[in-house]
Amino acid sequence: MEQRLGGVLAGGALGFALAVTIASLATGRPLEIVENLIWVYTSPAPLVNTVLLSVPIAMAAIGLSLSYRARFITIGAEGQIVLGSVAALWATAYSGLEGSAALALALLLPALSGALYALIPFLLRAYAGASEVLTSLMLNLVAVYVTNYLIATYLREGAFVMTRIVPPELRAEWYLGLVMIVAAALSAHLLLTRTRWGLAIEVYGRAPKAAETYGYSARQVMLLVSLLSGGLAGLGGAVAMLSFQHSLTPMSFPPGYGYAGALVAWLSSNNPLAALFASLFFSSLMVFGRSLQAVGVPLSYALAAQALIVLFTLIAVARERQWQ
């Protein structure tokens, strides 16, 4: 599953350049698009928005990078993020707690919720042989539908179908998210490079039979990466709720942070430190896409830009492998 970062960076840069070029040609206003691009990457407001949007993506990507290194290919971070946001909302707006007690619960409960939800694909894989790809994908939808039910019933507030709002005194500043994703990336890197469990993840991911010969249990490794990835995704949902979401309304589709995290984990070669920067880049694309609406480019083009980046990354990695 390892891809060389050189090919990933080259493909990503080429895809991004092509995306900007297409937007310039489509609108006939290249100067304004370049001005928006400079504004997004140099001005305080879009940079803050970039950090805020990157938190759930980065937390998911960092956790999934551990899972993918162990060949546990889950895509369940989406549902874990949703449940984490619900848990954080309940802790701050419904639990009756105040101050530091409410904030502590708003971080602890989402991490626990995400970790426990991540156990389901692990148990189905370890004891029933079910594919974690399929089970985790289905569980994402279950999380969304359960959340919608809670919004319409127990968490509903007022005449409209929506929840209470996180109290202003319990909301998180943007830099909390930045500190959290940096700490998560560094911790994951140290886990992989400085601990016995990191060695177990690497060995099992590269040679499962050899790992079992040296005493590394497959179930123990999968359990570890499930708990870590689920807990980090849940925390990502919590910080999103505390920093910029603040309430919930019914969802037709999942918000997409976990799916973006899976993509970022792959693009960063399952490197937690690289995933940190890739997440910031992906979230900056969303901010850039929103800014382009002023010059006639639809917001959905940001998703198309991401698709171009992924496509050219795939091509670059495939070409690199051919030359090996």
BAKE-290949 format. One record per residue: x, y, z of N, C-alpha, C, O in turn. Coordinates in steps of 0.02 Angstrom, whole numbers, plus 50000, padded with zeros to 5 digits. Example, Ala and Ser with C-alpha at 12.3 -4.5 7.8 and 13.67 -1.06 7.14 Angstrom:
     npx     npy     npz    capx    capy    capz     cpx     cpy     cpz     opx     opy     opz
   50660   49716   50390   50615   49775   50390   50660   49835   50390   50712   49834   50423
   50642   49888   50354   50684   49947   50357   50645   50002   50394   50670   50057   50402
***
This chain:
     npx     npy     npz    capx    capy    capz     cpx     cpy     cpz     opx     opy     opz
   50040   49939   50000   50000   50000   50000   50042   50063   50000   50016   50119   49996
   50106   50055   50004   50149   50114   50006   50155   50144   49936   50168   50107   49888
   50147   50207   49930   50162   50243   49868   50215   50295   49884   50217   50323   49939
   50257   50306   49837   50310   50355   49849   50282   50425   49848   50241   50443   49805
   50303   50464   49897   50277   50532   49903   50295   50575   49843   50259   50623   49827
   50351   50559   49810   50370   50598   49752   50317   50596   49697   50297   50648   49670
   50293   50536   49682   50240   50529   49632   50175   50561   49654   50140   50591   49613
   50160   50554   49718   50098   50584   49745   50101   50660   49738   50052   50691   49716
   50157   50690   49758   50163   50763   49755   50162   50788   49683   50130   50839   49668
   50196   50752   49638   50198   50773   49568   50128   50770   49537   50106   50816   49504
   50093   50714   49549   50026   50707   49522   49978   50759   49551   49937   50787   49515
   49983   50770   49617   49940   50820   49649   49951   50889   49622   49903   50926   49610
   50014   50908   49613   50029   50975   49586   50004   50983   49515   49976   51036   49498
   50013   50932   49474   49989   50936   49405   49913   50940   49402   49886   50979   49363
   49879   50899   49443   49806   50901   49445   49780   50969   49467   49730   50994   49440
   49812   50998   49517   49791   51063   49542   49801   51117   49489   49757   51159   49479
   49857   51115   49455   49871   51165   49403   49819   51159   49346   49796   51209   49320
   49802   51097   49329   49753   51087   49276   49684   51111   49297   49647   51140   49257
   49667   51099   49361   49601   51121   49386   49595   51197   49383   49544   51224   49362
   49648   51233   49402   49647   51306   49399   49644   51330   49327   49609   51378   49312
   49679   51296   49283   49679   51315   49212   49610   51306   49181   49587   51350   49144
   49578   51250   49196   49511   51238   49169   49461   51290   49194   49420   51316   49155
   49465   51307   49258   49420   51358   49286   49433   51425   49252   49385   51462   49239
   49495   51441   49237   49512   51505   49203   49483   51507   49133   49456   51557   49112
   49490   51451   49096   49465   51448   49028   49389   51448   49026   49359   51478   48982
   49358   51414   49075   49285   51409   49075   49252   51476   49089   49199   51490   49062
   49282   51516   49131   49251   51580   49149   49276   51637   49106   49242   51689   49101
   49334   51629   49076   49363   51685   49038   49387   51741   49082   49397   51797   49059
   49398   51726   49146   49419   51779   49194   49479   51752   49234   49476   51747   49295
   49534   51737   49199   49592   51706   49233   49623   51750   49287   49647   51725   49338
   49623   51817   49276   49654   51861   49325   49616   51859   49392   49647   51858   49445
   49550   51858   49387   49510   51855   49449   49519   51789   49485   49519   51787   49546
   49527   51735   49447   49538   51670   49478   49606   51668   49513   49612   51641   49568
   49656   51697   49481   49722   51700   49513   49720   51743   49575   49751   51727   49626
   49683   51798   49571   49676   51841   49631   49642   51803   49688   49662   51810   49745
   49590   51764   49672   49557   51724   49723   49604   51672   49752   49604   51659   49812
   49645   51643   49708   49693   51592   49731   49743   51623   49780   49758   51593   49832
   49768   51681   49764   49816   51715   49808   49782   51734   49874   49811   51728   49927
   49719   51758   49869   49682   51778   49929   49672   51719   49976   49679   51726   50037
   49655   51661   49949   49642   51601   49990   49704   51581   50029   49699   51559   50086
   49763   51587   49998   49824   51562   50029   49865   51615   50065   49920   51601   50090
   49838   51677   50068   49877   51729   50103   49836   51769   50153   49865   51803   50196
   49770   51767   50150   49728   51808   50194   49706   51770   50257   49696   51709   50254
   49698   51805   50313   49681   51771   50376   49615   51733   50375   49612   51676   50397
   49562   51764   50349   49495   51733   50351   49493   51666   50315   49470   51617   50345
   49515   51661   50252   49514   51595   50220   49562   51545   50251   49549   51485   50250
   49617   51569   50278   49664   51523   50311   49633   51493   50373   49642   51434   50387
   49595   51533   50411   49560   51507   50470   49507   51457   50449   49501   51404   50480
   49470   51473   50397   49420   51426   50372   49451   51361   50348   49423   51307   50356
   49509   51366   50318   49546   51307   50295   49563   51262   50354   49555   51201   50351
   49588   51292   50408   49605   51253   50467   49543   51220   50496   49545   51161   50514
   49488   51257   50501   49427   51230   50530   49402   51170   50490   49385   51118   50519
   49399   51176   50424   49375   51121   50383   49423   51062   50382   49403   51005   50371
   49487   51075   50395   49537   51021   50391   49535   50975   50452   49559   50919   50448
   49507   50999   50508   49511   50960   50570   49478   50891   50564   49512   50841   50576
   49414   50886   50546   49385   50819   50540   49418   50777   50485   49424   50716   50492
   49439   50810   50431   49473   50773   50377   49539   50745   50402   49555   50687   50390
   49578   50787   50435   49644   50767   50459   49640   50713   50512   49678   50664   50511
   49594   50721   50560   49587   50671   50612   49568   50603   50583   49593   50551   50605
   49523   50604   50534   49505   50541   50501   49564   50512   50463   49577   50452   50466
   49600   50555   50426   49656   50532   50385   49712   50503   50427   49742   50452   50409
   49727   50535   50483   49781   50511   50527   49763   50442   50556   49805   50397   50557
   49701   50435   50579   49680   50370   50605   49678   50317   50551   49700   50260   50562
   49653   50334   50492   49648   50285   50438   49717   50266   50412   49726   50210   50388
   49765   50311   50416   49833   50293   50394   49861   50236   50436   49898   50194   50410
   49843   50234   50500   49864   50178   50543   49828   50114   50521   49859   50061   50517
   49763   50118   50509   49725   50060   50488   49750   50032   50422   49758   49971   50414
   49763   50076   50375   49784   50053   50309   49854   50023   50310   49870   49978   50272
   49896   50048   50354   49962   50017   50361   49956   49946   50387   49998   49903   50371
   49905   49933   50426   49893   49865   50451   49849   49824   50405   49827   49769   50424
   49835   49850   50346   49792   49816   50297   49721   49805   50324   49688   49756   50305
   49699   49848   50366   49629   49847   50387   49595   49905   50351   49598   49962   50374
   49563   49889   50295   49541   49941   50248   49470   49962   50264   49423   49943   50229
   49463   50001   50315   49398   50027   50334   49387   50097   50305   49435   50135   50296
   49325   50112   50291   49307   50181   50269   49252   50207   50315   49208   50245   50294
   49254   50185   50378   49201   50202   50425   49210   50267   50462   49169   50283   50506
   49260   50306   50445   49272   50369   50481   49214   50417   50473   49202   50458   50517
   49179   50413   50418   49123   50458   50406   49070   50452   50461   49048   50502   50491
   49049   50391   50474   48999   50380   50526   49025   50396   50595   48987   50420   50637
   49088   50383   50607   49118   50398   50672   49122   50473   50684   49112   50496   50741
   49135   50512   50632   49135   50585   50638   49065   50610   50654   49057   50653   50697
   49015   50583   50620   48946   50604   50633   48927   50590   50705   48898   50633   50739
   48942   50530   50729   48925   50513   50798   48965   50556   50847   48939   50574   50900
   49027   50571   50831   49067   50615   50874   49037   50684   50880   49037   50714   50934
   49010   50710   50825   48979   50776   50827   48915   50775   50869   48901   50822   50906
   48877   50721   50863   48816   50714   50903   48834   50710   50978   48801   50742   51019
   48885   50671   50994   48905   50664   51064   48929   50731   51093   48913   50747   51150
   48967   50769   51054   48990   50834   51077   48933   50883   51087   48932   50922   51135
   48884   50881   51042   48826   50924   51049   48787   50906   51112   48766   50951   51150
   48777   50842   51124   48740   50821   51184   48777   50843   51247   48746   50866   51295
   48843   50835   51248   48882   50852   51308   48878   50926   51324   48879   50945   51383
   48875   50968   51273   48877   51040   51285   48808   51072   51290   48800   51121   51327
   48758   51045   51254   48693   51078   51251   48637   51040   51287   48583   51068   51298
   48648   50977   51305   48594   50937   51334   48611   50905   51401   48566   50888   51439
   48675   50898   51417   48694   50860   51476   48681   50897   51541   48675   50866   51594
   48676   50963   51538   48667   51003   51598   48732   51023   51631   48731   51061   51679
   48788   50998   51606   48853   51017   51633   48874   51085   51606   48849   51107   51554
   48919   51117   51642   48943   51183   51621   49019   51186   51627   49050   51145   51660
   49048   51236   51593   49119   51249   51600   49164   51192   51578   49150   51158   51529
   49218   51183   51616   49268   51134   51598   49241   51063   51600   49265   51020   51562
   49192   51049   51643   49163   50981   51645   49128   50965   51580   49135   50909   51554
   49091   51013   51553   49056   51002   51489   49106   50994   51432   49096   50952   51388
   49159   51034   51432   49209   51029   51379   49246   50963   51382   49260   50932   51330
   49263   50941   51443   49297   50876   51450   49253   50820   51424   49277   50775   51388
   49189   50821   51441   49143   50770   51417   49134   50775   51342   49124   50724   51308
   49136   50837   51315   49127   50847   51243   49186   50821   51202   49180   50814   51141
   49242   50807   51234   49298   50777   51199   49303   50702   51214   49318   50662   51170
   49290   50683   51276   49295   50613   51296   49240   50571   51264   49254   50518   51237
   49178   50594   51268   49122   50555   51243   49126   50543   51167   49112   50487   51145
   49143   50593   51126   49150   50580   51054   49205   50530   51038   49197   50487   50995
   49262   50536   51073   49316   50488   51061   49294   50417   51077   49308   50370   51040
   49258   50410   51132   49233   50345   51152   49181   50319   51103   49180   50260   51085
   49136   50364   51081   49085   50345   51033   49115   50320   50967   49095   50269   50940
   49164   50358   50942   49196   50338   50880   49233   50272   50886   49231   50230   50841
   49268   50263   50943   49306   50201   50953   49260   50141   50958   49273   50088   50929
   49205   50148   50995   49158   50092   51003   49124   50076   50936   49112   50018   50920
   49107   50127   50898   49075   50115   50833   49124   50081   50785   49104   50041   50742
   49188   50097   50792   49239   50065   50749   49249   49992   50767   49277   49954   50727
   49227   49971   50826   49234   49901   50846   49190   49855   50805   49205   49795   50797
   49135   49881   50778   49088   49837   50743   49120   49807   50680   49117   49746   50672
   49151   49846   50635   49184   49814   50578   49241   49767   50599   49252   49716   50568
   49277   49785   50653   49329   49741   50678   49302   49674   50699   49328   49622   50680
   49248   49675   50739   49219   49612   50763   49192   49570   50706   49200   49509   50705
   49161   49602   50657   49135   49565   50599   49191   49536   50557   49184   49482   50529
   49246   49572   50552   49304   49547   50514   49340   49491   50553   49357   49439   50524
   49351   49502   50617   49391   49455   50656   49354   49390   50671   49386   49337   50672
   49288   49392   50681   49252   49333   50703   49202   49306   50653   49176   49251   50661
   49188   49344   50600   49141   49320   50549   49171   49321   50479   49140   49297   50432
   49230   49351   50472   49263   49353   50407   49231   49403   50359   49243   49399   50299
   49190   49449   50384   49156   49497   50340   49205   49552   50318   49250   49570   50356
   49195   49578   50258   49238   49632   50232   49227   49696   50271   49170   49720   50276
   49280   49724   50298   49273   49786   50335   49257   49845   50288   49230   49895   50311
   49272   49839   50224   49254   49891   50177   49178   49898   50172   49151   49954   50177
   49145   49843   50163   49072   49844   50155   49037   49860   50220   48990   49901   50222
   49058   49828   50275   49024   49840   50338   49032   49912   50362   48985   49942   50387
   49092   49939   50354   49102   50009   50376   49064   50058   50332   49039   50109   50357
   49058   50043   50267   49019   50086   50223   48946   50087   50243   48915   50140   50246
   48918   50028   50258   48848   50025   50279   48838   50060   50346   48786   50091   50357
   48886   50053   50390   48880   50085   50456   48882   50161   50451   48853   50195   50494
   48914   50188   50400   48911   50260   50389   48839   50283   50379   48818   50334   50406
   48803   50245   50339   48733   50263   50326   48691   50254   50388   48646   50294   50402
   48705   50201   50426   48668   50191   50488   48678   50250   50535   48630   50274   50566
   48740   50275   50541   48754   50332   50585   48714   50393   50563   48688   50430   50605
   48710   50405   50498   48674   50464   50473   48599   50457   50488   48568   50505   50511
   48571   50398   50476   48499   50390   50486   48480   50391   50560   48428   50419   50578
   48523   50363   50602   48510   50366   50674   48514   50439   50698   48474   50460   50739
   48563   50475   50672   48569   50546   50690   48508   50586   50668   48483   50628   50706
   48484   50573   50608   48424   50608   50584   48364   50593   50629   48323   50637   50642
   48359   50531   50651   48304   50513   50696   48310   50551   50762   48260   50576   50788
   48370   50554   50789   48380   50590   50852   48364   50664   50844   48335   50695   50889
   48384   50693   50787   48370   50764   50775   48295   50777   50772   48271   50829   50796
   48258   50730   50743   48186   50739   50735   48147   50722   50798   48087   50737   50802
   48179   50690   50847   48142   50669   50907   48174   50697   50970   48156   50751   50992
   48220   50660   50999   48246   50676   51065   48286   50741   51067   48286   50776   51118
   48320   50758   51013   48362   50818   51013   48328   50879   50981   48358   50932   50977
   48268   50870   50959   48234   50924   50923   48220   50982   50970   48203   50973   51028
   48229   51042   50943   48218   51103   50983   48178   51153   50942   48201   51176   50890
   48118   51169   50964   48078   51219   50930   48034   51190   50875   48027   51129   50868
   48006   51235   50835   47960   51214   50782   47994   51183   50723   47964   51142   50688
   48056   51200   50711   48092   51173   50654   48130   51110   50674   48145   51100   50733
   48146   51068   50625   48182   51006   50638   48256   51022   50643   48293   51018   50595
   48276   51041   50702   48346   51056   50716   48359   51048   50790   48312   51040   50830
   48422   51049   50809   48441   51038   50879   48454   51105   50914   48449   51158   50884
   48470   51099   50977   48495   51158   51013   48563   51179   50984   48593   51142   50945
   48586   51237   51005   48650   51263   50981   48701   51259   51038   48684   51271   51096
   48762   51244   51021   48815   51242   51070   48821   51312   51102   48828   51361   51066
   48818   51317   51168   48823   51383   51201   48887   51420   51181   48939   51389   51174
   48883   51485   51172   48942   51523   51151   49003   51513   51196   49059   51512   51172
   48992   51507   51261   49048   51500   51307   49083   51432   51302   49138   51424   51328
   49052   51384   51267   49082   51318   51260   49109   51306   51189   49132   51251   51174
   49107   51356   51148   49132   51348   51080   49208   51354   51079   49238   51390   51119
   49238   51317   51033   49311   51314   51029   49338   51364   50978   49307   51376   50926
   49395   51393   50994   49429   51437   50946   49462   51395   50891   49474   51335   50900
   49476   51427   50835   49502   51390   50778   49569   51357   50792   49584   51304   50764
   49609   51387   50836   49675   51360   50848   49674   51295   50888   49723   51258   50889
   49618   51280   50923   49613   51216   50957   49616   51159   50907   49650   51109   50919
   49582   51167   50851   49584   51116   50799   49654   51107   50771   49675   51051   50759
   49689   51162   50759   49757   51158   50733   49802   51121   50782   49841   51078   50761
   49798   51139   50845   49839   51105   50896   49823   51031   50898   49868   50989   50904
   49759   51014   50892   49738   50944   50897   49764   50902   50838   49789   50847   50849
   49759   50928   50777   49781   50888   50720   49858   50882   50719   49884   50830   50698
   49893   50934   50741   49966   50928   50745   49985   50877   50797   50030   50836   50786
   49952   50879   50856   49967   50831   50909   49951   50760   50887   49988   50714   50902
   49895   50752   50852   49875   50685   50828   49925   50658   50778   49943   50599   50780
   49948   50701   50732   49996   50678   50681   50062   50659   50713   50092   50608   50695
   50086   50700   50759   50149   50685   50792   50144   50621   50835   50190   50580   50836
   50088   50613   50869   50078   50554   50911   50076   50491   50868   50106   50440   50886
   50041   50494   50811   50038   50436   50767   50106   50420   50738   50124   50361   50731
   50144   50472   50722   50211   50461   50695   50256   50428   50748   50294   50381   50732
   50253   50452   50809   50293   50422   50863   50271   50350   50877   50312   50307   50890
   50206   50338   50873   50181   50270   50883   50211   50222   50832   50232   50167   50848
   50213   50244   50770   50238   50201   50716   50313   50191   50719   50338   50138   50702
   50349   50241   50741   50422   50239   50736   50457   50224   50802   50517   50208   50801
   50422   50228   50858   50457   50223   50922   50427   50172   50971   50451   50165   51027
   50375   50136   50950   50343   50091   50997   50338   50020   50968   50343   50009   50908
   50328   49974   51013   50319   49904   50993   50255   49895   50952   50254   49856   50905
   50203   49932   50971   50140   49925   50934   50147   49954   50864   50116   49929   50817
   50187   50006   50856   50200   50032   50789   50235   49981   50746   50220   49974   50687
   50283   49946   50776   50317   49892   50740   50268   49837   50721   50272   49810   50666
   50223   49821   50766   50173   49769   50751   50129   49790   50692   50114   49748   50649
   50109   49853   50691   50068   49877   50635   50106   49871   50569   50079   49848   50519
   50170   49892   50569   50210   49890   50508   50222   49818   50485   50214   49802   50426
   50241   49775   50532   50256   49705   50514   50195   49669   50489   50197   49634   50439
   50139   49678   50524   50079   49644   50503   50055   49670   50435   50030   49631   50394
   50062   49735   50423   50041   49762   50359   50083   49737   50301   50057   49730   50246
   50146   49725   50313   50191   49704   50259   50193   49628   50251   50197   49603   50195
   50191   49591   50306   50197   49518   50303   50157   49486   50360   50185   49471   50412
   50092   49476   50349   50050   49450   50404   50074   49384   50433   50073   49375   50493
   50095   49338   50390   50117   49273   50415   50180   49279   50457   50188   49246   50508
   50226   49322   50434   50287   49332   50473   50271   49365   50540   50302   49349   50591
   50223   49411   50540   50204   49444   50603   50177   49393   50653   50194   49397   50712
   50135   49347   50630   50108   49297   50675   50162   49251   50700   50159   49227   50757
   50213   49237   50658   50269   49195   50679   50306   49227   50737   50330   49192   50782
   50313   49293   50736   50349   49328   50788   50304   49350   50846   50325   49389   50889
   50243   49324   50848   50201   49335   50906   50153   49393   50902   50122   49411   50952
   50147   49424   50844   50100   49480   50836   50032   49452   50814   50027   49425   50759
   49982   49459   50856   49916   49433   50841   49880   49479   50792   49878   49540   50801
   49850   49449   50740   49813   49488   50691   49755   49524   50724   49743   49583   50709
   49720   49491   50768   49662   49522   50800   49683   49580   50845   49649   49631   50850
   49740   49572   50879   49763   49626   50922   49781   49688   50881   49765   49744   50901
   49815   49677   50825   49834   49734   50783   49772   49768   50754   49767   49829   50755
   49724   49729   50729   49663   49758   50701   49622   49794   50755   49593   49846   50742
   49621   49766   50815   49586   49798   50870   49618   49866   50886   49583   49915   50897
   49684   49867   50888   49719   49929   50904   49704   49983   50853   49686   50039   50872
   49712   49968   50789   49702   50019   50738   49629   50039   50734   49613   50097   50717
   49583   49994   50748   49512   50011   50748   49496   50062   50802   49463   50113   50790
   49521   50048   50863   49507   50094   50919   49539   50163   50907   49508   50214   50920
   49601   50163   50882   49635   50226   50871   49602   50267   50815   49590   50326   50823
   49588   50234   50759   49558   50271   50703   49488   50295   50721   49469   50352   50705
   49449   50253   50755   49382   50274   50775   49383   50330   50826   49343   50377   50821
   49428   50326   50874   49433   50378   50924   49454   50445   50895   49427   50497   50913
   49501   50443   50849   49523   50506   50817   49468   50536   50774   49458   50597   50773
   49432   50493   50737   49377   50519   50696   49323   50550   50740   49296   50603   50724
   49306   50517   50796   49257   50545   50841   49279   50613   50869   49238   50659   50875
   49343   50619   50885   49369   50684   50908   49364   50736   50853   49350   50795   50867
   49377   50716   50791   49370   50763   50736   49299   50790   50730   49289   50849   50718
   49249   50746   50739   49180   50768   50739   49164   50815   50796   49126   50862   50789
   49194   50801   50855   49183   50844   50913   49210   50914   50901   49176   50963   50915
   49271   50919   50876   49300   50985   50864   49262   51023   50810   49254   51083   50814
   49238   50986   50759   49197   51019   50707   49134   51049   50738   49115   51104   50721
   49102   51011   50783   49042   51036   50815   49057   51097   50859   49019   51146   50858
   49110   51093   50897   49125   51147   50944   49152   51210   50910   49145   51265   50936
   49183   51202   50851   49216   51259   50820   49176   51293   50765   49179   51354   50759
   49139   51255   50724   49103   51289   50670   49034   51262   50654   48995   51297   50622
   49016   51201   50676   48949   51176   50662   48897   51205   50710   48849   51238   50690
   48908   51192   50774   48868   51219   50829   48797   51190   50836   48768   51196   50889
   48769   51159   50784   48704   51127   50789   48697   51076   50733   48741   51070   50691
   48642   51039   50733   48631   50988   50682   48561   50996   50652   48513   51013   50687
   48557   50983   50587   48493   50978   50552   48495   50912   50514   48548   50883   50503
   48437   50886   50492   48436   50822   50457   48482   50823   50396   48487   50873   50360
   48514   50766   50384   48561   50759   50329   48533   50713   50275   48510   50658   50290
   48535   50735   50213   48518   50691   50157   48575   50645   50141   48566   50587   50121
   48636   50671   50149   48697   50633   50136   48747   50647   50192   48742   50699   50225
   48794   50602   50202   48847   50617   50252   48886   50679   50231   48889   50695   50172
   48915   50714   50279   48951   50777   50263   49013   50766   50219   49033   50813   50185
   49042   50707   50221   49098   50692   50176   49167   50699   50205   49216   50686   50171
   49173   50719   50268   49239   50727   50298   49277   50661   50303   49337   50658   50289
   49242   50608   50322   49275   50544   50329   49298   50515   50262   49351   50484   50257
   49256   50524   50211   49276   50500   50144   49336   50538   50119   49382   50510   50089
   49336   50604   50131   49395   50644   50112   49456   50621   50152   49511   50620   50125
   49446   50602   50216   49502   50578   50256   49531   50513   50227   49592   50504   50228
   49488   50469   50202   49512   50406   50172   49554   50422   50110   49606   50391   50098
   49530   50470   50071   49567   50490   50011   49634   50521   50030   49685   50507   49999
   49634   50564   50080   49695   50597   50102   49745   50546   50128   49805   50551   50115
   49721   50496   50166   49766   50445   50192   49801   50408   50135   49861   50395   50139
   49764   50393   50083   49794   50359   50026   49844   50405   49990   49899   50384   49974
   49823   50467   49977   49867   50513   49941   49931   50527   49979   49983   50542   49949
   49929   50524   50045   49989   50538   50086   50029   50476   50101   50072   50477   50145
   50016   50422   50064   50053   50360   50073   50049   50333   50144   50096   50302   50169
   49992   50344   50176   49980   50321   50245   50033   50347   50293   50052   50314   50341
   50056   50407   50280   50104   50441   50323   50066   50493   50364   50041   50541   50335
   50062   50486   50430   50022   50533   50470   50044   50606   50463   50002   50651   50461
   50109   50618   50458   50133   50687   50451   50114   50716   50383   50093   50774   50378
   50121   50675   50331   50100   50698   50265   50025   50708   50262   50001   50753   50227
   49987   50666   50297   49914   50672   50298   49892   50739   50328   49842   50767   50307
   49930   50764   50376   49915   50829   50406   49916   50883   50353   49869   50923   50349
   49968   50886   50313   49975   50938   50262   49926   50926   50205   49899   50974   50177
   49916   50863   50186   49869   50849   50132   49798   50868   50151   49759   50891   50109
   49781   50860   50215   49714   50880   50238   49705   50955   50233   49652   50979   50213
   49756   50992   50253   49753   51065   50247   49745   51086   50174   49709   51133   50158
   49780   51051   50130   49774   51067   50059   49705   51053   50032   49676   51093   49995
   49677   50995   50051   49610   50978   50027   49558   51027   50053   49513   51047   50016
   49563   51046   50116   49514   51094   50142   49523   51162   50110   49474   51198   50101
   49585   51180   50092   49595   51244   50057   49562   51243   49988   49541   51295   49963
   49558   51184   49957   49523   51179   49893   49449   51195   49901   49419   51227   49858
   49419   51173   49957   49349   51189   49969   49340   51264   49979   49292   51293   49953
   49385   51295   50017   49380   51367   50027   49390   51404   49961   49355   51452   49946
   49438   51380   49921   49451   51410   49856   49390   51402   49811   49371   51449   49775
   49358   51343   49813   49298   51331   49773   49242   51378   49791   49206   51403   49747
   49233   51391   49856   49181   51438   49877   49196   51510   49853   49151   51547   49834
   49260   51527   49855   49277   51596   49834   49266   51605   49759   49254   51661   49736
   49271   51550   49721   49262   51555   49648   49190   51566   49627   49176   51583   49570
   49143   51557   49674   49074   51570   49658   49063   51644   49638   49018   51660   49600
   49106   51687   49663   49101   51758   49647   49117   51772   49574   49097   51824   49547
   49153   51727   49542   49171   51737   49471   49135   51688   49426   49154   51677   49369
   49081   51657   49453   49039   51615   49411   49056   51542   49409   49030   51506   49366
   49099   51518   49453   49117   51447   49455   49076   51414   49510   49079   51437   49567
   49038   51360   49495   48997   51329   49547   49040   51296   49601   49097   51275   49588
   49012   51291   49661   49048   51260   49716   49067   51188   49702   49118   51163   49726
   49025   51154   49664   49039   51084   49648   49104   51075   49609   49131   51020   49606
   49129   51129   49580   49192   51123   49543   49250   51107   49590   49299   51077   49569
   49244   51126   49653   49297   51108   49701   49303   51032   49706   49358   51005   49712
   49246   50997   49704   49247   50924   49705   49278   50897   49641   49315   50847   49643
   49263   50929   49585   49293   50909   49522   49368   50919   49524   49406   50879   49496
   49390   50973   49556   49462   50985   49563   49495   50930   49604   49550   50907   49587
   49462   50909   49657   49489   50854   49697   49494   50791   49654   49543   50753   49659
   49443   50778   49612   49444   50719   49570   49502   50721   49521   49534   50671   49507
   49515   50781   49493   49572   50788   49447   49638   50774   49483   49682   50741   49456
   49644   50799   49544   49705   50787   49583   49715   50713   49595   49770   50687   49588
   49661   50679   49614   49666   50607   49627   49684   50569   49563   49725   50524   49563
   49652   50588   49507   49665   50555   49443   49738   50562   49423   49770   50512   49405
   49766   50622   49427   49835   50631   49407   49883   50600   49457   49938   50579   49439
   49863   50596   49520   49904   50560   49568   49907   50486   49552   49961   50456   49555
   49851   50457   49534   49849   50386   49514   49895   50374   49454   49932   50325   49451
   49891   50419   49405   49932   50412   49345   50006   50417   49363   50047   50377   49340
   50024   50467   49405   50094   50476   49424   50121   50416   49462   50177   50394   49450
   50081   50390   49508   50104   50331   49547   50111   50270   49502   50159   50233   49509
   50064   50260   49456   50068   50203   49411   50130   50208   49366   50164   50158   49355
   50143   50268   49341   50203   50277   49299   50266   50265   49339   50314   50236   49313
   50267   50288   49400   50326   50279   49442   50339   50205   49454   50397   50183   49454
   50286   50166   49465   50295   50095   49476   50320   50059   49414   50358   50011   49419
   50300   50083   49355   50323   50052   49293   50399   50059   49284   50431   50016   49255
   50426   50115   49310   50497   50128   49302   50539   50094   49356   50601   50096   49353
   50507   50064   49407   50544   50032   49461   50571   49964   49438   50603   49929   49476
***
